[in-house]
Amino acid sequence: MSYGIQIEGSDGGGSYTVADTSANGVNYVVVASGTSTGTITTANSDTALGKGQEYLMIKPSSSGHNAAYQYTRNSNLASANKRFGRNIITENNQGQVTNYSIQDRSFDWVYIKDMTYATPTAADYGIQLTSPNGEIFYDTRNAVANSSFNLTNFSEVGSVAGYYGTIYSGTDYLNKYVDSRPLFGFFRQMSGAAESIFVYTAYLWQSNSIKFVHRRSLYSQEGGLNSTDYFTNMHSIWVGEPR
């Protein structure tokens, strides 16, 4: 048998494992949560920490939500200020994208962080539990938010179709938060409007499901190019909800 310490918690959702030091794994802690319109500020940018050390989980607030809205973020991954909103895409009769902007919308969000990399914010004294390989499973000094979060679904890289592929399906879809890392939008016009490139990813909460879009549109008047393609997810995608 394995030796270690197992801690179980219990709330309205039932019993759950807080930590089990006999197993190797990763334990996350809720750092902050809230509701914001437009910009959400976290401690780090998407490029500041290693892969999987923190996640900003988002969902549209019920106020003002529309099933047709495609939600994305600005393309500045190096900033701790993350702006989220609704895609506004303007196309001409030939399907060429002529303008792109992000309209600020209200989002509920939860900021979770790998316990190993979370910075203790309480007093110097507490209890710390580590796994056999040295990962921090639990540290009482990091329990700064009176809430817990459950990661319920996971999509591997390349497993979700880029043309309204399904990330999650269920009648509780409006309660589900989705990993914000895959979201971005980029639009540029060159030589006036003779050439343009438009690339973006987005989520849609509609029809008892959460959809994913990854689109690339290229236009060149000189080269006679006007193409639109869709691609699978380039990031893994988590889905979860507060307990």
C-alpha positions in Angstrom: 0.0 0.0 0.0 1.0 3.6 -0.4 1.8 5.8 2.5 1.0 9.5 2.8 -1.6 12.0 3.9 -5.0 12.4 2.2 -7.3 15.3 2.9 -10.9 15.3 1.9 -13.2 18.3 1.7 -17.0 18.5 1.6 -19.4 21.2 0.3 -22.7 21.5 -1.5 -21.3 19.5 -4.4 -20.4 16.5 -2.1 -17.1 15.1 -1.0 -13.8 15.7 -2.9 -10.1 15.1 -2.4 -8.1 18.2 -1.4 -4.7 16.5 -1.4 -3.3 13.0 -1.5 0.5 12.9 -1.0 0.7 9.2 -2.0 0.1 10.2 -5.7 2.1 12.4 -8.0 0.0 15.1 -9.5 -0.8 18.8 -9.7 -3.1 20.6 -7.2 -4.4 24.1 -8.1 -5.7 26.8 -5.7 -8.2 29.6 -6.4 -6.2 32.8 -6.3 -9.0 35.2 -7.2 -12.4 35.5 -8.8 -14.9 38.1 -9.9 -16.9 39.8 -12.6 -15.3 42.3 -15.0 -16.2 44.2 -18.2 -13.4 44.3 -20.7 -10.1 43.9 -18.9 -9.2 41.3 -16.3 -5.9 41.8 -14.6 -4.0 38.7 -13.3 -0.6 38.5 -11.6 1.2 37.3 -14.7 1.0 37.3 -18.5 0.4 34.1 -20.5 4.1 34.1 -21.4 5.6 34.8 -17.9 5.2 31.3 -16.4 5.7 27.8 -17.7 3.0 25.7 -19.2 0.2 24.7 -16.9 1.2 26.8 -13.9 -1.9 29.0 -14.0 -5.3 29.3 -15.7 -7.7 32.2 -16.1 -11.1 30.5 -16.6 -13.9 32.7 -18.0 -17.6 32.6 -19.1 -19.9 35.4 -20.2 -22.1 36.9 -17.5 -25.8 36.2 -17.8 -26.4 39.9 -18.2 -26.2 40.9 -21.9 -25.2 37.4 -23.2 -26.3 36.4 -26.6 -26.0 32.9 -28.1 -24.7 34.4 -31.4 -21.8 36.2 -29.8 -18.3 34.9 -30.5 -16.1 35.7 -27.4 -12.3 36.3 -27.7 -9.5 38.4 -26.3 -6.9 40.8 -27.4 -3.7 39.4 -29.0 -1.2 40.7 -26.4 -0.2 37.6 -24.6 2.7 39.3 -22.9 0.4 41.5 -20.7 -1.1 40.8 -17.4 -4.1 42.9 -18.5 -6.3 40.6 -20.5 -9.1 42.2 -22.5 -12.1 40.0 -23.4 -15.1 40.8 -25.5 -17.3 40.0 -28.4 -15.9 39.7 -32.0 -17.1 42.4 -34.4 -16.2 41.3 -37.9 -17.0 43.3 -41.1 -16.8 41.6 -44.5 -17.6 42.8 -48.0 -19.6 41.0 -50.6 -16.6 38.9 -51.6 -16.1 37.6 -48.1 -13.0 39.8 -47.5 -12.6 40.9 -43.9 -12.4 44.8 -44.0 -12.5 45.6 -40.3 -12.3 43.8 -36.9 -12.8 45.0 -33.4 -13.6 43.6 -29.9 -16.6 44.9 -28.1 -16.2 44.9 -24.3 -18.6 42.5 -22.6 -19.1 41.3 -19.0 -17.4 38.1 -17.9 -17.3 36.0 -14.8 -13.8 34.7 -14.1 -11.8 32.4 -11.8 -8.0 32.7 -11.6 -6.4 29.4 -10.5 -2.7 28.6 -10.0 -0.6 25.5 -9.5 0.0 25.2 -5.7 3.7 24.6 -6.3 4.1 28.1 -7.9 1.6 30.0 -5.8 3.1 32.7 -3.6 2.1 32.3 0.1 0.2 35.5 1.1 -0.6 34.6 4.7 1.7 34.3 7.7 4.9 32.3 7.6 3.4 29.5 9.6 1.2 26.8 8.2 1.1 23.2 6.9 2.6 22.2 3.6 2.1 18.8 1.9 4.3 17.6 -0.9 4.1 14.7 -3.3 6.8 12.0 -3.7 8.4 14.0 -6.5 8.4 17.2 -4.5 5.4 19.0 -6.0 3.4 21.0 -3.5 0.0 19.4 -3.1 -1.3 21.8 -0.5 -0.1 24.8 1.5 -2.5 26.3 4.0 -0.8 29.7 3.5 -2.0 29.7 -0.1 -5.7 29.2 0.7 -6.5 32.9 0.2 -9.9 32.5 -1.5 -13.0 31.1 0.3 -14.0 29.1 -2.8 -13.1 25.9 -4.7 -13.2 25.1 -8.4 -13.7 21.8 -10.2 -12.0 21.1 -13.6 -14.5 18.8 -15.3 -13.5 18.4 -18.9 -10.3 18.4 -20.9 -9.6 18.6 -24.7 -6.3 17.6 -26.1 -4.4 19.7 -28.7 -5.9 19.1 -32.1 -9.0 17.3 -30.8 -11.6 20.2 -31.3 -12.7 21.1 -34.9 -12.1 24.8 -35.8 -15.5 25.3 -37.3 -17.9 25.4 -34.4 -16.3 22.3 -32.8 -17.9 21.3 -29.5 -15.8 21.7 -26.3 -18.6 20.9 -23.9 -22.2 19.7 -24.2 -24.8 19.8 -21.5 -27.8 21.8 -20.2 -25.6 23.4 -17.6 -23.3 24.9 -20.3 -24.0 28.5 -19.1 -22.4 27.6 -15.8 -19.2 26.4 -17.3 -16.0 28.3 -17.4 -13.5 27.8 -20.2 -9.7 28.1 -20.3 -8.9 31.6 -21.8 -5.3 30.7 -23.1 -6.4 29.7 -26.6 -8.2 32.9 -27.3 -6.7 35.7 -29.5 -7.6 38.0 -32.4 -5.3 39.5 -35.1 -6.2 41.7 -38.1 -3.9 43.7 -40.4 -4.4 45.5 -43.7 -1.4 46.2 -45.9 -1.0 48.4 -49.1 -4.2 50.2 -48.3 -6.9 47.5 -48.4 -5.2 45.5 -51.2 -3.9 42.8 -48.8 -5.1 41.6 -45.4 -4.7 38.9 -42.9 -7.2 37.9 -40.2 -6.7 35.2 -37.6 -8.7 34.6 -34.5 -10.1 32.0 -32.1 -13.3 32.3 -30.1 -15.8 30.5 -27.9 -19.6 30.5 -28.2 -22.0 29.5 -25.5 -25.1 28.4 -27.4 -27.7 25.6 -27.8 -26.7 23.6 -24.7 -23.0 23.6 -25.7 -19.8 25.5 -25.8 -18.3 25.9 -29.3 -14.8 26.7 -30.6 -13.9 28.6 -33.7 -10.3 29.0 -35.2 -10.4 30.9 -38.4 -7.7 32.2 -40.8 -8.6 34.5 -43.7 -6.1 35.8 -46.3 -6.7 38.3 -49.1 -4.4 39.6 -51.8 -5.7 41.7 -54.7 -2.5 41.4 -56.6 -2.2 37.6 -56.0 -5.9 36.9 -56.6 -6.1 35.3 -53.2 -9.3 35.3 -51.1 -9.3 32.3 -48.8 -10.8 31.3 -45.4 -9.7 28.2 -43.5 -10.5 26.7 -40.1 -8.1 24.8 -37.9 -8.3 22.6 -34.8 -7.2 23.9 -31.4 -3.5 24.6 -30.9 -3.8 24.6 -27.1 -5.3 22.1 -24.8 -8.6 23.4 -23.3 -9.9 23.0 -19.8 -13.6 23.4 -18.8 -14.7 23.7 -15.2 -17.1 25.3 -12.7 -17.1 26.5 -9.1 -18.0 23.8 -6.5 
